[in-house]
């Protein structure tokens, strides 16, 4: 079976415990017709998915597969193609930003934009009337700065300003109000940014579930104080409620005194990592399910100056680590140059976005599905790459590559769960090809 919608339909029927006879009857179609859809011989009509979503407890969007717009493993957008997407948006009836799309894929988490700041400021007045703040947005944002840019942001109602220059970078969390302006300078340079926004774990299905649950229920489910061990206290308290046991019963299972457990839950005592491991084992959960974020990342904004970046050599490349956040540990941002003319082959389990910096050319060679590909990239060209695509760069002159790596939906707990399946289970999870029992 190679038809994605046929696989989705069969998987849905398996989940709902409908064989082809029952499904055909409930959908009101001939059995032979349904079987031709399941086998992939004929395309499943959209009207069938609409009807299925009405008569069964499933969502219409669950029947929609994601089209693969990277059949060769990579999607490239040239600078010229990017220019064709340019649009100027006003704020307070004044041209404020010029936006251009850069490489985007339907299956990758990135929504990256080239943004030229159109408003000039010649001061560091954070209340300058020219400044127009946004309200923040759901996507996380990594920003790379080119030229003189003033970066303004607000945390808990307090406003901040950072003077940014070429090579500086920052990370900003969702829903943090911010804005940018061009900083007037004696050289007459204009600043711009590469605003590389990307989705996190609360986009997609979790967001749809939040809409159905409602704000009050979602707030009741939150884990307070996720940047300290108090977060572990809240997670443990939730696990005890979910498991229907009290501290005395937990004490018997994990061999830690009930007094110590009570003191920990009340906030008057800390637990060691070994204690947390014992508790997790006794609750039949994983240790990581009781751990939260490091306190080091309490700030939702991280700024890293170009001269503060850690640099190292790897496989013939010079990597320069850019702004990061431990809240998003799998997101990696680099500025990459070459020690020699051609670097060695590299790969990553993350989706990868790239943007060519400087005026010189970059050649990229990659292999995908047994085929070798090569492409020359010019200044301001960009690309998106699937995970596990082996590739190498040839960087000419003073060109550099900005790389941002981020996980897709197949990461974290989802990847661990998939990894625990038997090998034939992995194949069926990717593309279901059989009924759940032999009729």
Sine and cosine of phi, psi and omega as CSV:
sin_phi,cos_phi,sin_psi,cos_psi,sin_omega,cos_omega
0.00,0.00,0.86,-0.52,-0.01,-1.00
-0.90,-0.43,-0.13,0.99,-0.02,-1.00
-0.99,0.13,0.91,-0.41,-0.07,-1.00
-0.85,0.52,-0.64,0.77,-0.04,-1.00
-0.94,0.33,-0.52,0.86,0.08,-1.00
-0.91,0.42,-0.67,0.74,0.03,-1.00
-0.90,0.43,-0.65,0.76,0.01,-1.00
-0.90,0.44,-0.69,0.73,0.00,-1.00
-0.89,0.45,-0.71,0.70,0.01,-1.00
-0.89,0.45,-0.68,0.73,0.03,-1.00
-0.88,0.48,-0.64,0.77,0.02,-1.00
-0.91,0.42,-0.66,0.75,0.03,-1.00
-0.90,0.44,-0.62,0.79,0.07,-1.00
-0.89,0.46,-0.70,0.72,-0.01,-1.00
-0.88,0.47,-0.62,0.79,-0.05,-1.00
-1.00,0.03,-0.01,1.00,-0.02,-1.00
0.83,0.56,0.80,0.61,0.13,-0.99
-0.89,-0.46,0.84,-0.53,0.17,-0.99
-0.99,0.13,-0.01,-1.00,-0.12,-0.99
-0.92,0.40,-0.55,0.84,0.01,-1.00
-0.92,0.40,-0.73,0.69,-0.01,-1.00
-0.91,0.42,-0.70,0.71,-0.02,-1.00
-0.89,0.46,-0.66,0.75,0.01,-1.00
-0.89,0.46,-0.66,0.75,0.02,-1.00
-0.89,0.45,-0.74,0.67,-0.06,-1.00
-0.93,0.36,-0.53,0.85,0.02,-1.00
-0.99,0.11,-0.21,0.98,0.02,-1.00
0.95,0.31,0.63,0.77,0.01,-1.00
-0.78,-0.63,0.40,-0.92,0.06,-1.00
-0.88,0.47,0.58,-0.82,-0.02,-1.00
-0.85,0.53,-0.68,0.74,-0.03,-1.00
-0.89,0.46,-0.58,0.82,0.01,-1.00
-0.92,0.40,-0.73,0.69,0.03,-1.00
-0.87,0.49,-0.67,0.75,-0.01,-1.00
-0.90,0.43,-0.55,0.84,0.05,-1.00
-0.94,0.35,-0.52,0.85,0.07,-1.00
-0.94,0.34,-0.72,0.70,-0.04,-1.00
-0.90,0.44,-0.59,0.80,-0.01,-1.00
-0.97,0.26,-0.23,0.97,-0.02,-1.00
1.00,0.06,0.08,1.00,0.00,-1.00
-0.94,0.35,-0.52,0.85,0.04,-1.00
-0.78,-0.63,0.50,-0.86,0.01,-1.00
-0.94,0.34,0.68,-0.73,0.03,-1.00
-0.96,0.26,0.84,-0.54,-0.01,-1.00
-0.91,0.40,0.56,-0.83,0.03,-1.00
-0.88,0.47,-0.51,0.86,-0.02,-1.00
-0.90,0.44,-0.48,0.88,0.03,-1.00
-0.94,0.35,-0.65,0.76,0.05,-1.00
-0.91,0.42,-0.61,0.79,0.05,-1.00
-0.88,0.47,-0.69,0.72,-0.02,-1.00
-0.93,0.36,-0.65,0.76,0.00,-1.00
-0.86,0.51,-0.63,0.77,-0.01,-1.00
-0.94,0.35,-0.34,0.94,0.02,-1.00
-1.00,0.07,-0.61,0.80,-0.11,-0.99
-0.99,-0.12,-0.28,0.96,-0.01,-1.00
-0.87,-0.49,0.39,-0.92,0.00,-1.00
-0.99,0.17,0.90,0.44,0.01,-1.00
-0.73,-0.68,0.29,-0.96,0.03,-1.00
-0.99,-0.11,0.61,-0.79,0.02,-1.00
-0.83,0.55,-0.63,0.78,-0.05,-1.00
-0.93,0.36,-0.30,0.95,0.02,-1.00
-0.92,0.39,-0.31,0.95,-0.01,-1.00
-1.00,0.00,-0.09,1.00,-0.07,-1.00
-1.00,-0.07,0.89,-0.45,0.14,-0.99
-0.98,0.18,0.30,-0.96,0.03,-1.00
-0.99,-0.10,0.87,-0.49,-0.02,-1.00
-0.91,0.41,0.65,-0.76,-0.01,-1.00
-1.00,0.09,0.96,-0.26,0.02,-1.00
-0.99,-0.10,0.22,0.98,0.09,-1.00
-0.79,-0.61,0.87,0.48,-0.06,-1.00
-0.89,0.46,-0.35,0.94,0.05,-1.00
-0.97,-0.23,0.19,0.98,0.06,-1.00
1.00,-0.03,-0.17,0.99,-0.07,-1.00
-0.50,-0.87,0.55,-0.83,0.08,-1.00
-0.84,-0.55,0.80,-0.60,-0.07,-1.00
-0.90,-0.44,0.67,-0.74,0.11,-0.99
-0.83,-0.56,0.85,-0.52,-0.01,-1.00
-0.97,0.22,0.27,-0.96,0.05,-1.00
-0.88,0.48,-0.60,0.80,0.02,-1.00
-0.91,0.42,-0.67,0.74,0.05,-1.00
-0.90,0.43,-0.59,0.81,0.04,-1.00
-0.90,0.44,-0.66,0.75,-0.01,-1.00
-0.87,0.48,-0.54,0.84,-0.03,-1.00
-0.92,0.39,-0.29,0.96,-0.01,-1.00
-1.00,-0.06,0.05,1.00,-0.13,-0.99
-0.88,0.47,0.70,-0.72,0.10,-0.99
-0.56,-0.83,0.59,-0.81,-0.02,-1.00
-0.95,-0.30,0.81,-0.58,0.00,-1.00
-0.94,-0.34,0.72,-0.70,0.00,-1.00
-1.00,-0.01,0.46,-0.89,0.24,-0.97
-0.71,-0.71,0.74,-0.67,-0.11,-0.99
0.82,0.57,0.61,0.79,0.05,-1.00
0.89,0.45,0.38,0.92,0.03,-1.00
-0.81,-0.58,0.70,-0.71,0.08,-1.00
-0.83,0.55,0.84,-0.54,-0.13,-0.99
-0.92,-0.39,-0.74,0.68,0.01,-1.00
-0.74,-0.68,0.54,-0.84,0.26,-0.97
-0.95,-0.31,0.86,-0.51,-0.04,-1.00
-0.97,-0.24,0.57,-0.82,0.21,-0.98
-0.67,-0.74,0.68,-0.73,0.14,-0.99
-0.93,0.36,0.50,-0.87,0.26,-0.97
-0.84,-0.54,-0.12,-0.99,-0.18,-0.98
-0.83,0.55,0.79,-0.61,0.03,-1.00
-0.68,-0.74,0.59,-0.81,0.06,-1.00
-0.82,-0.58,0.51,-0.86,0.02,-1.00
-0.93,0.38,-0.40,0.92,-0.06,-1.00
-0.98,-0.20,-0.11,0.99,0.01,-1.00
-0.99,-0.15,0.41,-0.91,-0.10,-0.99
-0.99,0.17,-0.11,0.99,-0.16,-0.99
-0.99,0.13,0.61,-0.79,0.20,-0.98
-0.76,-0.65,0.95,0.32,-0.17,-0.98
-1.00,0.02,0.69,-0.73,-0.02,-1.00
-0.79,-0.61,0.59,-0.81,0.24,-0.97
-1.00,0.00,0.80,-0.59,-0.07,-1.00
-0.75,-0.66,0.86,-0.50,0.08,-1.00
-0.99,-0.11,0.80,-0.60,0.04,-1.00
-0.98,0.19,0.80,-0.60,-0.09,-1.00
-0.97,-0.24,-0.20,0.98,0.00,-1.00
-0.99,-0.15,0.79,-0.61,-0.01,-1.00
-0.99,-0.11,0.62,-0.78,0.14,-0.99
-0.76,-0.65,0.58,-0.82,0.03,-1.00
-0.88,-0.48,0.43,0.90,-0.01,-1.00
-0.50,-0.87,0.09,-1.00,0.05,-1.00
-0.92,-0.39,0.56,0.83,0.02,-1.00
-0.98,0.18,0.93,-0.38,-0.07,-1.00
-0.95,0.32,-0.22,0.98,0.03,-1.00
-0.95,-0.31,0.28,0.96,0.03,-1.00
-0.79,0.62,0.73,-0.68,-0.07,-1.00
-0.92,0.39,-0.27,0.96,0.04,-1.00
-0.96,0.29,-0.37,0.93,-0.10,-0.99
-0.97,0.25,0.74,-0.67,0.06,-1.00
-0.85,-0.53,0.91,-0.42,-0.05,-1.00
-0.99,0.11,0.52,-0.85,0.19,-0.98
-1.00,-0.08,-0.03,-1.00,-0.01,-1.00
-0.98,-0.21,0.19,0.98,-0.12,-0.99
0.98,0.21,0.12,-0.99,-0.03,-1.00
-0.47,-0.88,0.27,-0.96,-0.09,-1.00
-0.92,0.40,-0.56,0.83,-0.06,-1.00
-0.95,0.32,0.58,-0.81,0.19,-0.98
-0.95,0.32,0.41,-0.91,-0.02,-1.00
-0.68,-0.73,0.81,-0.59,0.25,-0.97
-0.97,-0.24,0.72,-0.70,-0.03,-1.00
-0.80,-0.60,0.75,-0.66,0.10,-0.99
-0.94,-0.33,0.74,-0.67,-0.11,-0.99
-0.98,-0.21,0.68,-0.73,0.08,-1.00
-0.79,-0.62,0.91,-0.42,-0.03,-1.00
1.00,0.08,-0.13,-0.99,-0.09,-1.00
-0.99,0.13,0.93,-0.37,-0.02,-1.00
-0.74,-0.68,0.72,-0.69,0.16,-0.99
-1.00,-0.06,0.79,-0.61,-0.02,-1.00
-0.94,-0.34,0.85,-0.52,-0.01,-1.00
-0.91,-0.41,0.65,-0.76,0.05,-1.00
-0.49,-0.87,0.34,-0.94,-0.07,-1.00
-0.76,-0.65,0.76,-0.65,0.05,-1.00
-0.83,-0.56,0.87,-0.49,0.00,-1.00
0.80,0.60,0.63,0.77,0.07,-1.00
1.00,0.08,-0.15,0.99,0.02,-1.00
-0.99,-0.11,0.76,-0.65,-0.08,-1.00
-1.00,-0.08,0.56,-0.83,0.00,-1.00
-0.73,-0.68,0.40,-0.92,0.05,-1.00
-0.73,-0.68,0.70,-0.72,0.09,-1.00
-0.77,-0.64,0.80,-0.60,0.08,-1.00
-0.99,0.11,0.91,-0.41,-0.09,-1.00
-0.94,-0.33,0.50,-0.87,-0.01,-1.00
-0.69,-0.72,0.06,-1.00,-0.08,-1.00
-0.82,0.57,0.76,-0.64,0.02,-1.00
1.00,-0.06,-0.27,0.96,0.09,-1.00
-0.95,0.30,0.38,-0.92,-0.01,-1.00
-0.51,-0.86,0.30,-0.95,0.03,-1.00
-0.48,-0.88,0.40,-0.92,0.18,-0.98
-0.89,-0.45,0.66,-0.75,0.05,-1.00
-0.70,-0.71,0.71,-0.70,-0.07,-1.00
-0.97,0.23,0.25,-0.97,0.03,-1.00
-0.86,0.51,0.54,-0.84,0.13,-0.99
0.88,0.47,0.45,0.89,0.15,-0.99
-0.99,-0.10,0.90,-0.43,0.01,-1.00
-0.86,0.50,0.66,-0.76,-0.02,-1.00
-0.33,-0.94,0.18,-0.98,0.07,-1.00
-0.25,-0.97,0.16,-0.99,-0.04,-1.00
-0.64,-0.77,0.54,-0.84,0.13,-0.99
-0.69,-0.73,0.28,-0.96,0.09,-1.00
-1.00,0.08,0.78,-0.63,-0.01,-1.00
-1.00,-0.03,0.89,-0.46,-0.01,-1.00
-0.87,0.49,0.68,-0.73,-0.04,-1.00
-0.60,-0.80,0.29,-0.96,-0.09,-1.00
-0.93,0.36,-0.39,0.92,0.01,-1.00
-0.99,0.11,-0.13,0.99,0.00,-1.00
0.95,0.30,0.33,0.94,0.01,-1.00
-0.96,0.29,0.54,-0.84,0.10,-1.00
-0.95,-0.33,0.71,-0.70,0.00,-1.00
-1.00,0.04,0.47,-0.88,0.14,-0.99
-0.55,-0.84,0.23,-0.97,-0.01,-1.00
-0.75,-0.67,0.46,-0.89,0.24,-0.97
-0.97,-0.25,0.98,-0.21,-0.05,-1.00
-1.00,-0.05,0.99,-0.12,-0.10,-1.00
-0.99,-0.13,1.00,0.03,0.01,-1.00
-1.00,0.09,0.47,-0.88,-0.03,-1.00
-0.44,-0.90,0.45,-0.89,-0.05,-1.00
-0.99,0.12,0.50,-0.87,0.07,-1.00
-0.94,-0.34,-0.39,-0.92,-0.09,-1.00
-0.97,0.26,-0.29,0.96,-0.07,-1.00
-0.99,-0.11,0.15,0.99,0.10,-0.99
-1.00,0.01,0.25,-0.97,0.08,-1.00
0.96,0.28,-0.79,-0.61,-0.09,-1.00
-0.85,0.52,-0.70,0.72,0.04,-1.00
-0.86,0.51,-0.61,0.79,0.00,-1.00
-0.92,0.38,-0.63,0.78,0.04,-1.00
-0.90,0.43,-0.64,0.77,0.02,-1.00
-0.91,0.41,-0.63,0.77,0.04,-1.00
-0.86,0.51,-0.64,0.77,0.00,-1.00
-0.89,0.46,-0.59,0.80,-0.02,-1.00
-0.97,0.24,-0.57,0.82,-0.04,-1.00
-0.97,0.25,-0.58,0.82,-0.03,-1.00
1.00,-0.05,0.40,-0.92,-0.13,-0.99
-0.88,0.48,-0.68,0.73,-0.06,-1.00
-0.89,0.46,-0.70,0.71,0.01,-1.00
-0.90,0.43,-0.68,0.73,0.00,-1.00
-0.87,0.49,-0.70,0.72,0.00,-1.00
-0.90,0.44,-0.59,0.81,0.03,-1.00
-0.92,0.40,-0.40,0.91,-0.03,-1.00
-1.00,0.05,-0.21,0.98,-0.09,-1.00
-0.89,0.46,0.42,-0.91,0.05,-1.00
-0.97,-0.23,0.97,-0.24,-0.02,-1.00
-0.91,0.42,0.47,-0.88,0.13,-0.99
0.83,0.56,0.82,0.57,-0.06,-1.00
-0.96,0.27,-0.10,0.99,-0.01,-1.00
-0.98,-0.18,0.37,0.93,0.03,-1.00
-0.43,-0.90,0.09,-1.00,0.01,-1.00
-0.92,0.39,-0.25,0.97,0.12,-0.99
-0.87,0.49,-0.49,0.87,0.08,-1.00
-0.89,0.45,-0.62,0.78,0.07,-1.00
-0.90,0.44,-0.62,0.79,0.06,-1.00
-0.86,0.51,-0.71,0.71,-0.02,-1.00
-0.93,0.38,-0.61,0.79,0.05,-1.00
-0.90,0.43,-0.68,0.73,0.01,-1.00
-0.91,0.42,-0.67,0.74,0.02,-1.00
-0.86,0.51,-0.66,0.75,0.02,-1.00
-0.92,0.40,-0.65,0.76,0.01,-1.00
-0.89,0.45,-0.62,0.79,0.02,-1.00
-0.91,0.42,-0.65,0.76,0.04,-1.00
-0.90,0.44,-0.70,0.71,-0.03,-1.00
-0.92,0.40,-0.50,0.86,-0.03,-1.00
-1.00,-0.04,-0.08,1.00,0.03,-1.00
0.85,0.53,0.73,0.69,0.10,-0.99
-0.72,-0.70,0.36,-0.93,0.02,-1.00
-0.95,-0.32,0.00,-1.00,-0.08,-1.00
-0.91,0.41,-0.56,0.83,0.02,-1.00
-0.90,0.43,-0.68,0.73,0.01,-1.00
-0.93,0.37,-0.61,0.79,0.06,-1.00
-0.90,0.44,-0.64,0.77,0.02,-1.00
-0.84,0.54,-0.68,0.73,0.00,-1.00
-0.90,0.43,-0.55,0.83,-0.06,-1.00
-0.98,0.18,-0.61,0.79,-0.12,-0.99
-0.97,-0.25,-0.06,1.00,0.03,-1.00
0.88,0.48,0.60,0.80,0.16,-0.99
-0.87,-0.49,0.70,-0.71,-0.12,-0.99
-0.86,0.51,0.55,-0.83,0.00,-1.00
-0.89,0.46,-0.53,0.85,0.02,-1.00
-0.90,0.43,-0.68,0.73,0.02,-1.00
-0.90,0.44,-0.68,0.73,0.01,-1.00
-0.90,0.44,-0.67,0.74,0.01,-1.00
-0.91,0.42,-0.69,0.72,0.02,-1.00
-0.88,0.48,-0.62,0.78,0.03,-1.00
-0.90,0.43,-0.72,0.69,-0.02,-1.00
-0.92,0.40,-0.45,0.90,0.04,-1.00
-1.00,0.08,-0.18,0.98,0.06,-1.00
1.00,-0.05,0.15,0.99,-0.03,-1.00
-0.99,-0.14,-0.02,1.00,-0.01,-1.00
-0.52,-0.85,0.55,-0.83,0.06,-1.00
-0.98,-0.19,0.40,-0.92,0.07,-1.00
-0.94,-0.34,0.49,-0.87,0.10,-1.00
-0.99,0.16,0.24,-0.97,0.04,-1.00
-0.90,0.44,-0.58,0.82,0.05,-1.00
-0.89,0.45,-0.63,0.77,0.05,-1.00
-0.88,0.47,-0.70,0.72,-0.02,-1.00
-0.90,0.44,-0.61,0.79,0.05,-1.00
-0.90,0.45,-0.68,0.74,0.03,-1.00
-0.88,0.47,-0.67,0.74,0.00,-1.00
-0.90,0.43,-0.70,0.71,-0.01,-1.00
-0.87,0.48,-0.70,0.72,-0.01,-1.00
-0.88,0.48,-0.66,0.75,-0.03,-1.00
-0.94,0.35,-0.40,0.92,0.02,-1.00
-1.00,-0.08,0.06,1.00,-0.01,-1.00
0.87,0.49,0.62,0.79,0.08,-1.00
-0.80,-0.60,0.05,-1.00,0.02,-1.00
-1.00,-0.05,0.48,-0.87,-0.01,-1.00
-0.82,0.57,-0.64,0.77,-0.04,-1.00
-0.89,0.45,-0.35,0.94,0.01,-1.00
-0.96,0.29,-0.15,0.99,0.05,-1.00
-0.93,-0.36,0.09,1.00,-0.05,-1.00
-0.94,-0.35,0.54,-0.84,0.02,-1.00
-0.88,-0.48,-0.43,-0.90,-0.06,-1.00
-0.99,0.14,0.40,-0.92,0.14,-0.99
-0.93,0.36,0.56,-0.83,-0.01,-1.00
-0.92,0.40,-0.28,0.96,-0.03,-1.00
-0.87,0.49,-0.42,0.91,-0.09,-1.00
-0.97,-0.24,0.61,0.79,-0.02,-1.00
-0.92,0.39,-0.43,0.90,-0.01,-1.00
-1.00,0.09,0.71,-0.70,0.03,-1.00
-0.99,0.17,0.00,1.00,0.01,-1.00
-0.79,-0.61,0.77,-0.64,0.06,-1.00
-0.84,-0.54,0.80,-0.61,0.02,-1.00
-0.89,-0.46,0.75,-0.66,0.03,-1.00
-0.77,-0.64,0.88,-0.47,0.02,-1.00
-0.97,0.25,0.47,-0.89,-0.04,-1.00
-0.84,0.54,-0.63,0.78,-0.04,-1.00
-0.99,0.17,0.00,1.00,0.05,-1.00
-0.98,-0.22,-0.06,1.00,-0.13,-0.99
-0.97,0.26,0.64,-0.77,0.10,-0.99
-0.96,0.29,0.73,-0.68,0.02,-1.00
-0.86,-0.51,0.55,-0.83,0.07,-1.00
-0.39,-0.92,0.25,-0.97,0.00,-1.00
-0.95,-0.30,0.66,-0.75,-0.01,-1.00
-0.43,-0.90,0.87,-0.50,0.05,-1.00
0.81,0.58,0.62,0.78,0.06,-1.00
1.00,0.03,-0.06,1.00,0.00,-1.00
-0.96,-0.29,0.43,-0.90,0.20,-0.98
-0.97,-0.24,0.89,-0.45,0.00,-1.00
-0.98,-0.19,0.69,-0.73,0.05,-1.00
-0.84,-0.54,0.92,-0.39,-0.05,-1.00
-0.96,0.27,0.77,-0.63,-0.01,-1.00
-0.98,-0.21,-0.12,-0.99,-0.13,-0.99
-0.82,0.57,0.58,-0.82,-0.06,-1.00
-0.53,-0.85,0.17,-0.99,0.09,-1.00
-0.57,-0.82,0.71,-0.70,0.04,-1.00
-0.95,0.31,-0.23,0.97,0.12,-0.99
-0.91,0.42,-0.51,0.86,0.04,-1.00
-0.88,-0.48,0.95,0.31,-0.19,-0.98
-0.91,0.40,-0.41,0.91,-0.02,-1.00
-1.00,0.03,-0.04,1.00,0.03,-1.00
-1.00,0.02,0.83,-0.55,-0.06,-1.00
-0.81,-0.59,0.74,-0.68,0.03,-1.00
-0.82,-0.57,0.74,-0.68,-0.04,-1.00
-0.68,-0.73,0.48,-0.88,0.31,-0.95
-0.96,-0.29,0.84,-0.54,-0.16,-0.99
-0.89,-0.46,0.75,-0.66,0.14,-0.99
-0.75,-0.66,0.06,-1.00,-0.07,-1.00
-0.94,-0.35,0.63,-0.78,0.16,-0.99
-0.96,0.26,-0.67,0.75,0.00,-1.00
-0.87,-0.49,-0.28,-0.96,-0.05,-1.00
-0.97,0.26,-0.65,0.76,-0.07,-1.00
-0.77,-0.63,0.77,-0.64,0.04,-1.00
-1.00,0.06,0.22,-0.98,0.03,-1.00
-0.98,0.19,0.16,-0.99,-0.02,-1.00
-0.95,0.32,0.69,-0.72,0.04,-1.00
-0.74,-0.68,0.27,-0.96,0.10,-1.00
-0.40,-0.91,0.27,-0.96,0.00,-1.00
-0.56,-0.83,0.51,-0.86,0.06,-1.00
-0.99,0.12,0.05,1.00,0.00,-1.00
-0.97,-0.24,0.38,-0.93,0.24,-0.97
-0.91,0.41,0.55,-0.84,-0.07,-1.00
-0.76,-0.65,0.77,-0.63,0.11,-0.99
-0.95,-0.31,0.64,-0.77,0.03,-1.00
-0.70,-0.71,0.53,-0.85,0.01,-1.00
-0.64,-0.77,0.75,-0.66,-0.04,-1.00
-0.99,0.11,0.88,-0.48,0.04,-1.00
-0.99,-0.17,0.54,-0.84,0.01,-1.00
1.00,0.03,0.04,-1.00,-0.14,-0.99
-0.99,-0.11,-0.17,0.98,-0.08,-1.00
-1.00,-0.03,0.15,-0.99,-0.14,-0.99
-1.00,-0.02,0.46,-0.89,0.11,-0.99
-0.80,-0.60,0.77,-0.64,0.11,-0.99
-0.98,-0.21,0.70,-0.71,0.04,-1.00
-0.85,-0.52,0.74,-0.67,0.05,-1.00
-0.87,-0.50,0.75,-0.66,-0.01,-1.00
-0.57,-0.82,0.38,-0.92,0.06,-1.00
-0.87,-0.49,0.67,-0.75,-0.02,-1.00
-0.48,-0.88,0.78,-0.62,-0.03,-1.00
0.79,0.62,0.66,0.75,0.08,-1.00
0.99,0.16,0.03,1.00,-0.01,-1.00
-0.92,-0.38,0.60,-0.80,0.02,-1.00
-0.99,-0.15,0.71,-0.70,-0.02,-1.00
-0.79,-0.62,0.44,-0.90,0.07,-1.00
-0.57,-0.82,0.59,-0.81,-0.01,-1.00
-0.49,-0.87,0.67,-0.74,0.10,-1.00
-1.00,-0.02,0.77,-0.64,0.01,-1.00
-0.92,-0.40,0.72,-0.69,0.00,-1.00
-0.98,-0.18,0.05,-1.00,0.01,-1.00
-0.82,0.57,0.74,-0.68,0.04,-1.00
0.95,0.30,0.11,0.99,0.21,-0.98
-0.95,0.30,0.41,-0.91,-0.01,-1.00
-0.62,-0.78,0.30,-0.96,-0.01,-1.00
-0.48,-0.88,0.35,-0.94,0.15,-0.99
-0.81,-0.59,0.64,-0.77,-0.08,-1.00
-0.77,-0.64,0.62,-0.78,0.09,-1.00
-0.94,0.35,0.33,-0.94,0.11,-0.99
-0.90,0.43,0.44,-0.90,0.13,-0.99
0.90,0.44,0.44,0.90,0.11,-0.99
-1.00,-0.09,0.89,-0.45,0.01,-1.00
-0.96,0.27,0.73,-0.68,-0.08,-1.00
-0.45,-0.89,0.29,-0.96,0.09,-1.00
-0.59,-0.81,0.42,-0.91,0.00,-1.00
-0.91,-0.42,0.60,-0.80,0.24,-0.97
-0.90,-0.43,0.92,-0.39,-0.10,-0.99
-0.95,-0.31,0.86,-0.51,-0.06,-1.00
-0.99,-0.15,0.52,-0.85,0.07,-1.00
0.85,0.53,-0.74,-0.67,-0.06,-1.00
-0.98,-0.22,0.28,0.96,0.01,-1.00
-0.91,0.42,0.49,-0.87,0.11,-0.99
-0.70,-0.71,0.28,-0.96,0.05,-1.00
-0.85,-0.52,0.77,-0.64,0.16,-0.99
-1.00,0.01,0.85,-0.53,0.01,-1.00
-0.89,-0.46,0.72,-0.70,0.15,-0.99
-0.80,-0.60,0.83,-0.55,0.01,-1.00
-0.92,-0.38,0.69,-0.72,-0.03,-1.00
-0.51,-0.86,0.53,-0.85,0.01,-1.00
-0.97,0.23,0.47,-0.88,0.17,-0.99
-1.00,0.00,-0.41,-0.91,0.01,-1.00
-0.96,0.27,-0.39,0.92,0.03,-1.00
-1.00,0.05,0.97,0.23,-0.04,-1.00
-0.41,-0.91,0.11,-0.99,0.07,-1.00
0.83,0.56,-0.74,-0.67,-0.04,-1.00
-0.89,0.45,-0.56,0.83,0.01,-1.00
-0.89,0.45,-0.66,0.75,0.01,-1.00
-0.93,0.36,-0.63,0.78,0.04,-1.00
-0.90,0.43,-0.67,0.75,0.02,-1.00
-0.89,0.45,-0.71,0.71,0.02,-1.00
-0.89,0.46,-0.63,0.77,-0.02,-1.00
-0.91,0.41,-0.37,0.93,-0.02,-1.00
-1.00,0.10,-0.15,0.99,-0.03,-1.00
-0.98,0.22,0.44,-0.90,0.16,-0.99
-0.90,0.44,0.32,-0.95,-0.12,-0.99
-0.86,0.51,-0.66,0.75,0.02,-1.00
-0.94,0.34,-0.42,0.91,0.07,-1.00
-0.92,0.39,-0.61,0.79,0.04,-1.00
-0.89,0.46,-0.70,0.71,0.01,-1.00
-0.87,0.49,-0.67,0.75,-0.04,-1.00
-0.96,0.29,-0.53,0.85,0.06,-1.00
-0.91,0.40,-0.60,0.80,0.04,-1.00
-0.93,0.36,-0.69,0.72,-0.02,-1.00
-0.43,-0.90,0.99,-0.14,-0.02,-1.00
-0.87,0.49,0.72,-0.70,-0.08,-1.00
-0.71,-0.70,0.18,0.98,0.01,-1.00
-0.46,-0.89,0.42,-0.91,0.07,-1.00
-0.95,0.31,0.40,-0.92,-0.09,-1.00
-0.95,0.32,-0.19,0.98,0.15,-0.99
-0.58,-0.81,0.33,-0.94,0.01,-1.00
-1.00,0.04,0.90,-0.43,-0.05,-1.00
-0.99,0.13,0.00,0.00,0.00,0.00
